[in-house]
Structure formats: C-alpha cells, structure tokens
Amino acid sequence: MKILLLNGVNMNMLGKRKPSLYGVQTLLQLEQQVAAHALTRGASVVAMQSNIEGELVNILQQTDADAVVINAGAYSHYSIALRDCIEDMSVPVVEVHMTDIYAREEFRHVDVLADVCTARFYGKGVQSYLDAVDFLTK
C-alpha cells in the first residue's frame, strides 16, 4: 500500500510555530516517523506539503497513492475546493490534526472536510498520524 501524506498550510513551520501546542518536532521528523511506522505495517509513504490551496488540490488529483492522510491545517475550516476534491477521490482519505480542534477557538470547530473523509484522528500530536496509518493498513 502506498500512502500519500499531505500536509497543508503552516505545517512547514512545525518545531518553530507554537511549540507549546504543536511540539518541537519538525515536519521532516514527523514525515520520517510516519514513514517508518508505515513500513512496519507493510506500507510506504510519499510525503508532500504546500501552503497553497490549489497545489494541495493538484497533488490530490494527481496522486497514484492507494490512500491519503491529510492535515490541511487551517484550510480544514473553510476550503470548499479541498472538500470537493476529497469528495471526488476514489481512495480513502483520512484527516488528521495534531490538536483537538474542538477544544480550541470556536472558529476551528467548523471542519468542512469532516463529512467527506473516511476517518478522522485529532488531538494526539504525531500519534494522530500514526493512528491514521494504522486505520488505513488494517
């Protein structure tokens, strides 16, 4: 199984942006940890990141992966373009968030991707990603 690990807006700032909330691990370290975990489950990971909404849509539309793990960041709260793209995907798409978006600011409680994703894992930091890989490789 090939998994596309797609991180969105501001995820490239992991380790620098609000370490008290997101931790000190960099995006590269997160990607390596997820890829290593996926290997133990018989899967491979292709990791990509973009701060640009349209690039995220292009990546999703062009993927040849068997499944997707996506942390769209703030785009999860308002990107109808990503929602429509995910809705049309023929492979499972699992949404992840490092924090519990429902325990944060009220504007983060809206998640336009929620009802078009196969599953969602949030509030556990990097473990949210590992849980998504476990879900997909069961």
C-alpha angles and dihedrals in degrees: 000000000000116000125197109215104200122185122187141198119356093357088115086069095064110136091029105048115077097328089187088064104030103024131236098280113115124230090253091053091048091050091049092049093049092046092050091049092048090053090058087055094049095257136115127219132217108194125204136165135190137170090205119090095210092051090054089053091048092050092050093046092050100042121121091192122127091226141003134226109195135186102181092178113205091353087075088073100055116000108120087171091062091042092054091046093050091046090058096048118115094207128068115272119200119195121214136185126184092217132045100260090195092060093052134068115333094244088062091059089078110085113176091184096056100089096046097049122091092226140348133217122184145152099044103089113225089353088072088065093046091050089052091053090048090050093051095046098049 
